[in-house]
Amino acid sequence: MGTNYYTVKKGVEEMDSEAFWASRGSEDNLHIGKSSAGWCFSLHIIPELNIHDLPGWVPYLLDQDRLIVDEYRQVVTYEQMLAIITDRKSNRTCTWTREMYDKNYAEPGPNNLARHSLGHGCTRQGAGSWDCIEGEFS
């Protein structure tokens, strides 16, 4: 279970649910990534928009004509979004076995978090508590 985050053109967040979800993937409604408990943030990369890492997201996150929203369409500030991505930690030590890491294509990460292993959609591990992930998210 996790929470997905989007940057949307102003007004998109007010669309009815069907229209909001139908707009996902367009430049009007871009998926930033997913926050899942115990994991580094899954930062969605979009190479066709030159978004390969966190710096590629900054112009979209700071765009005055856009909002950052979670999947419930609650507005999130730029500062809050950066903290969600870069200041992740778990107060509990991860007790996964090597088999559990392998099964989840993961490895031990910073701050007691699991981190995505390179490959299987992970193109880069961020300098902090995020991983760069390509492809579709659910």
C-alpha positions in Angstrom: 0.0 0.0 0.0 1.3 3.4 -0.8 0.4 6.9 -2.0 0.9 8.2 -5.5 1.7 11.8 -6.3 1.0 13.9 -9.4 1.8 17.3 -10.8 -1.3 18.7 -12.6 -2.2 21.8 -14.6 -4.4 24.0 -12.4 -8.0 22.9 -12.8 -7.2 19.3 -13.4 -7.5 18.5 -9.7 -11.2 19.7 -9.9 -12.2 17.4 -12.7 -14.6 14.5 -11.9 -12.8 11.3 -11.1 -13.2 9.7 -14.5 -11.8 12.7 -16.3 -9.0 13.1 -13.7 -7.8 9.5 -14.1 -8.3 9.6 -17.9 -5.9 12.6 -18.1 -3.1 10.7 -16.2 0.0 10.4 -18.3 -0.7 13.5 -20.3 1.4 16.6 -19.7 -1.6 18.0 -17.9 -1.4 15.2 -15.3 2.1 13.7 -14.7 2.8 11.0 -12.2 5.7 12.0 -9.9 6.0 8.7 -8.0 4.9 6.6 -5.2 5.5 6.6 -1.5 5.4 3.2 0.1 6.0 2.5 3.8 9.5 1.0 4.4 10.8 1.8 0.9 12.8 4.5 -0.7 10.5 6.8 -2.8 9.7 5.4 -6.3 10.5 8.5 -8.4 8.8 8.1 -11.8 11.2 8.9 -14.7 9.8 10.1 -18.0 12.6 10.2 -20.5 10.5 11.7 -23.3 10.0 14.8 -21.1 13.7 14.8 -20.1 12.9 13.7 -16.5 15.6 11.2 -15.6 16.1 12.0 -11.9 14.9 14.4 -9.2 16.4 17.6 -10.9 14.3 16.8 -14.0 11.2 17.1 -11.9 12.0 20.5 -10.3 10.7 22.7 -13.2 7.3 20.8 -13.1 7.1 21.0 -9.3 7.8 24.7 -9.3 5.7 25.7 -12.3 3.2 28.3 -11.1 0.6 26.9 -13.5 0.7 23.5 -11.9 -0.3 21.9 -8.5 1.2 18.9 -6.7 -1.5 16.6 -5.5 -1.7 13.1 -4.0 -4.0 10.4 -5.4 -6.8 11.8 -3.2 -6.3 15.2 -4.9 -5.1 16.8 -1.7 -2.7 19.6 -2.5 0.9 19.1 -1.4 3.5 22.0 -1.3 6.8 21.8 -3.1 8.6 21.7 0.3 6.3 18.8 1.4 6.9 16.9 -1.8 10.7 17.3 -1.5 10.5 16.0 2.0 8.4 13.0 1.0 11.0 12.1 -1.6 14.3 13.0 0.1 13.7 12.7 3.8 12.4 9.2 4.1 13.2 7.0 7.0 11.8 4.1 9.0 12.0 3.9 12.8 12.1 0.1 12.6 15.1 -1.8 11.4 14.3 -3.8 8.3 14.5 -7.5 9.2 14.1 -8.9 5.7 16.2 -11.9 4.8 18.3 -12.1 1.6 15.6 -14.2 0.1 12.9 -11.5 0.8 15.1 -8.8 -0.8 15.7 -11.0 -3.8 12.0 -11.8 -4.2 11.2 -8.1 -4.1 14.1 -7.0 -6.4 15.4 -5.0 -3.5 18.4 -4.4 -1.3 19.1 -2.6 2.0 18.8 1.1 1.6 19.4 4.2 3.7 17.6 5.0 7.0 16.2 1.5 7.5 14.5 1.5 4.2 14.4 -1.1 1.4 15.8 0.2 -1.9 14.9 -1.0 -5.4 17.8 -3.0 -7.0 19.0 -1.7 -10.3 17.1 -3.4 -13.2 13.5 -4.5 -13.1 12.4 -0.9 -13.8 14.9 0.8 -11.5 17.3 2.8 -13.7 19.2 4.7 -10.9 19.3 4.9 -7.1 19.1 8.5 -6.0 21.7 10.1 -3.8 19.2 10.0 -1.0 16.0 8.1 -0.1 14.6 7.7 -3.7 15.0 5.5 -6.6 14.4 6.3 -10.3 11.8 4.0 -11.7 10.5 3.8 -15.3 7.3 2.3 -16.6 3.7 2.1 -15.3 2.8 2.5 -11.7 -0.2 1.2 -9.8 
